[in-house]
Amino acid sequence: MAFLTDIQLRPLASGGMPGSKTLGFALGQGQAPLEVVVWEPATQPAVIAMRTAWKDRHGGRAAPVLLVAIYGNRAAICGPSGENPPVLTNVELSQAERLCITALEEPDRHSALRFLRPALEAIDSPMAGVRNEGLLSTHEIGVWLKERRDLTEAKAKSATALTKTGQQLVMSLGFEVSPLPGPASVLISQSQKLALAVFLDRGESPDTANQRFSNFSPVTYALTKADQENLPYVIIANGPALRIYPTNPGVGVGRRGRTETFLELHLDLLKEDHIPLLWYLFSADALGADGTFEKLLSDSKDYATSLGERLRERVYQDAIPQLATTLVAAQDLKSPTQQDLDSTYHMALTLLFRILFIAYGEDKDLLPYRTNDLYRARSFKQKAREMVRIREEGTEFDTNSFDHWDDAVRLFEAVNGGGREL
């Protein structure tokens, strides 16, 4: 099984999961370094078996342990720390390998843990490695990847850059790098200046003020420099992560400020199907005249406009009438007055926007949907899945049961800090 082929795995004397072949382990950097232990079971291992094997290997030591069980072209991952460490299954093998390589290259176990914890949360999402902050339509990104006829070519070009960082990464995407005075460079293709680039050192954050950037954040510094150079884009390279910002205000579907509008690819976490995005969004071909970036941005604007129109129709033609009708019935209003109807309409709007507020909070990680199992089980995302299943199965609701509503009220109260009920 081809996994961590560029790393000499050390033999593992004992331990493992029943029925698994032990491939060995690799050590990270520093004292009590990260251990990546690799086993090869015949089939996908059970979560309990993964945790048991992890605890046997970890043994309460300071060194974090990342247990990787590879089966076919998939992997299960357990670790790196905690009483009940998270277990991920059905991870793409190439994703797992890139994740392990980056973690092993971190300078010490503390850095490895800081990298792994958010990375393992992100890798379980449908768009792992893609962080879209109001720049493009996530829906259109998915459509683009399904409909493009040059996916194989774009993936091959992206793959040559996938393991590189910094200037080498940008150069492999077709740019020449021309340094400016200070910590910024101009990216050039075919004698045309296309973007301003900043290459961050280890430990530097794009959003945190830094003395190297005149006590501004690298993002703010880069956008200012790009304005001076009359460049339409800023690219920030931060290890295995690339961000792109448009410099013109108002660009992007989210209508946010310039420093808040960007798309980031974390190359360690990308799924196989999303690897072509590196070429489509960050290459010299993408940012040139009539490039794929501008086309995807245009498609995103069109979709956002049509989505807004459809949302208004759904709210005022479907959602509000149904909510208001249900609320009238719940109040047992036989002959509602105009005041009753106005009050009910207000209640329907309040209920709808509370639901939308919480759904937005779950989607943007403002609520602990990804990090708290108890919350996730009661979340509106989970409720939506349950409602779809109930509808598909044709199951009737029990008119005497209010479990779903009671859960919704508890969420309202929790988010509202224990305030008034609806």
N, C-alpha and C positions, 0 to 999 in steps of 0.2 A: 504494500500500500504506500503510495507516494505521499508522504506528509513530512514536512520539515526536512526535506532532503538536503538542504544546505547546512543543516545543523547536525553535528555528531551526537546522537542520543546516547546517554549513559545507560548501562545495563541496570535493571531493577531486580534486586536479589529475590524479593518475595512480595506477597500481597497481590492485589488485583481483584477483579470480579470473576466469579465462577463462570467457566466457559469462555473466558477471554484470553487472547494472546497478548502478552506484555511486549510492547515495542521499545520501552525505555523512558527516560526522562531527560529534560534539558534544564539547565540552571540559568537564571538571570544574573543581574549585576549586584554588587555590593554585599554587605553582610546579611546573613539569613535571607538569601535571595529568593525570588519567585521560583517555584518549581512547576514546570509543565510536564505532566505525566501522561503518557500516551498508551492507550490500550486498544485492542481490536476485537470487539465481541462479534459473534456471528450475526446477531440481529440487534435492532435498537434496544438498548438497555432500559430497564425500568428506573424511574426516578429514585425509588427507595434504594435500589442497588447502587446507583451512582453516588448517592449521599453516604451510604455505608462505606463504599470503597474510598470516598474522599476523606471521611473521618478517620478511617484506618491509616491512611497515608499521612494525613496532617498531624494527627496525634497531639494536638494542643500546642504545637510549636509556634514560634514567631513567624517562621517563613510561610508566606501564603502559597497555596497549592491550587493550580488550575488543572483539573482532570479532564482529559479529552478522550472520548471513546469514539473511534471511527468505524463506520459500517457502510459499505458501498461508497457512494459519493456524498455521504452525509456524516455529521458528527453530533454527538451530545457533549455538552460542556457543563461542568460543575465546579463551583468555587467563585472567587479565590479565598473567601474567609467567611466567618460567621458561624453561629450555632447551627443554623439550617441554611447552608449556602444555596443560592439559586441554581436551578438546573434548567438548561436550555436543550431542547431536542430538535432534530430535523434542521440543523444548521448546515448551510452549504459548506463543503469541505474547504473550498478555496477561501471563504470568509474566515473560517476557524483558523486556517493556517496563517493568513495575514494578521489576524488578531494576536495569535501567539507570538509571531515574530516581533511585532511592535512592542508587546509587553516584555519580552525577553531583552529587548534593546534599551529599555528604560534604565536610568543610572542606578536605581536602588529599588527595594521592594515598596517603599512608600510611593514613589513615582509610578511604579507598575500598578499599584492598587488604585491610585487616582485616575489612571487611564482605564483600567478594566471595569470599574464599577459603572460609570455611565455608558461605556462601550457595550457591556453585556445587556444593559437595559435597552439600548438602541438597536442592537442586532436582532432583537426579537420582533421588531416592527416591520410592516410591509415595505416601507421605503427606507430600510436600514442604510445608514451612511449618507442619506440625502436630507439636508436641513434647508427647507425652503421658507424664508422669512419674508413673505409678502411680495416676492419678486415675480414668480411664475405661478401658473395654475398647476397644482399637483395632479389634477385630473388630466390636463393636457400633456404633462410629462408622460403619464402612463399611456395615453393614446399615441403619442409620438413614438414611443418604444415599440408599440404593436404594429404601427403602420409603415415605418421606415423600411425601405428596401435595401439600404446599405448597412444594415445592422452588423453583419459579419465583418465588413471592412472597418467600420467604426470601432467595433470591439477589439479587433486586432491592433489597430492604431493605439487605442487606449491601453491595451495590455502592455505595450512596450514602455509606457510611462507609469504603470500602476505601482511599481515598487520603488520609484525614485522620489526624492524630496527636494525642496528648495529650488535653486536655479536649474539643476539637472532635470527636475520634473518639468519646469516651464519650457526649457529648451527642447525637451522631447515632444512637446506639444506644438512645435513648429515656430517658436519665437527666437529672435535674437534678443539678448539682454544688454541694454545700454545703460550703465550706471549714471545717476545724477549726483550732484553734490549732496551729501547726507545719505540717510538710509532708504533710498528709493531708486528705482530703475524704470526705464521706459522699455516696453515690449514692442518689438518691431518685426514686421513680416513684409518681405518684398518692398523694402524701403518705406513702408507706411507705418507710422506710429499708431498703435492700436489700443494700448492700455498702459496704466502705471502699475508697477508691481512693488510689493514690500515683502521681504523675506525675514520672517521672525526667527529669533534664536530660541533654543529650548527654554521653557519657563516663561516666555513672553506671551501675553494674551492680546488678541486683536482689539479688545474693548477696554483695556486697562491703561491708564496714563503711565508713560514710560519716559525716563530721562533721555533715552536714545532718540526719542521722537519729540524732543523739545517740550517734554512734560505734557504732551497730548497723547491720546490713545493712538495706536498705529492706524486705526480706521480714519479718525479725524485728520491726522497728519496726511495720510495718503489722499484723501478726498480734496484737501486744500491744494496739495501739489498737483493733482490731476487737473484741477481748475486752472492753475497757473500754466500748465502744459497743454491745456485745451484737449484733454483726452476723455473719451466717453466712458471708460471703465477703469475700475480699480480691482486688481487681483492681489489677494493676500495669501501667501504660502506659509503655512504653519505646520511644519513636519509633514505628516501624511494627509493633511487637510488643506483644501483650496477653497477660498471664498471669492465670489465676484460681486461687485457693487456697481450699479450704474451711477454716474456722477450727476446726470441731469435730474432735478427735482421732479417728483410726480411720476417717474417711471416705475412700473410694477403694479400688480393687481391689488396690493394691500393698502395703497395710499398712505404709506408711512414716511417718516423722515429718512433722510439719506443714509444715516448710520444704522438704521433699523431695517433697511431693505437690501437683502442679499440672498444668495444661494450658496450653500457650502456642501462640498463632497468630502466625506471622510473615507479615504481610499482603502483603509483597513476593513471597513464594514460593508462595503458595497456588495450587493447580491450580483450574481453572474449576469442577470438580465439587465442590470442597471450600469454595468461597466461602460457601455458606449456613451453614457452621459458625459464622461470625462472629455471625450473628443467633441461631442455635439455642443458643449457649453463653454469649454475652456481653451480650445485649440485656436491657433492662428486662423484656420479656415472658418471656425465658428464666429469669430469676432470681426472678420473682414466684411467687405461690402456684400450684402445679400447673403450673409452667413447664416448658419443654422440657429445661432443664438437669437438674432433679430426675428427670424421666422417663428421660433417657439414663443418669444415674447409677444409677437403679434397674435398668434393663436390663443395665447393665454388671455390677452385683453378681450378678444372676441368672446371667449367662453365666459369670462367674468361678467361681461355685460349681459349676455343671455341668461346666465345663472341668476343675476340680480332680478331680471324681469320675471323669471320663473318663480323665484322665491316670493316676490310680492304677490303673484297670482296664487301660489299655494297658501300663503298666510291669510290673505283676505277673502279668498274664494273657498278654501277648504278647511284650514285649521281653525280660524276664528269662528265661523258659523257652527262647526261641530262642537267646539268647546263651549260656546255660548248656549247651544241647545241642551247640551248635557248639564250645564250649570243651572239652567232654568228648571230642568227636570229634578235635579238634586235638591233645589229649594222648594219643590212642590208648589210652584207658582201657577195656580189655575188660570187666573186672569191677570197677568203681569201688567203693571202700570208702566208708563214711560220711564219713571224713575227706576223701577225694577230692571227694566231693559238696559238703561244706561249703566246701572251698577253692575249688572251681569257682564256687559261688554267690557267694562273696566277690569273685572275679575278675569275674564278670558285673556285679555292682553297681558295682565300681570302674570298669569300662569304660564302663558306661552314664552314670555321673555325670561322668566326664571329658568325654564327648561333650556332655552337657548344659551343663557348665561352659563349654566353649569356644563352644558355640552361643550361650549367654547373653552371653559376652564379645563375640562378633561383633555381636550385635544391639544391644548397649548401647555400641558404639564403644570398648570396653575393649581390643579388639584391632584392628589396622589394616586391617579389611576394606574400608573406604571409601577409604582413603588410599594403599594399597600394592597395586599391580597383581600383584606376585609372590605376596603373601599371598592376595589374592582368588582367584587361580587355584587355590590349594590349600586354600581354606577349606572348612569343613564345610557352609556354605551352598551353595557350588558343588558339593560332593560330593552333597548332597541332590538338587540339580537333575539331576546326572548319573545318579543312581540312579533317579529318576522317569523320565527319558528311556529308560534301559536297560529298565526294567520295561514302559513303554508300547510300546517297539519289540519286546519279547519276546526280547531278546538274552540268550544264555546266557553266564555267566561262565566264563572259562578257569580250570580248577582248578589250573593251574600258575603262574598270575599272581597277584602279591600287591601290585600297584601301589597300589591304594586303601588297603590296610592299611599299607603302608610310609609313604604320605603321612600317614595318621592318627598313626602312631607319631612321625613327625618333628614334627607339631604338638604332640603330648603333650610331647615333649622340649623343644621351643622354649618352650612356656608354662611348663613346669616348670623352666626355667633350666638345661637339660642334665642333669636328675636321672635317676633310675632309669627304665628302660623298664618298660612294663606287664608 
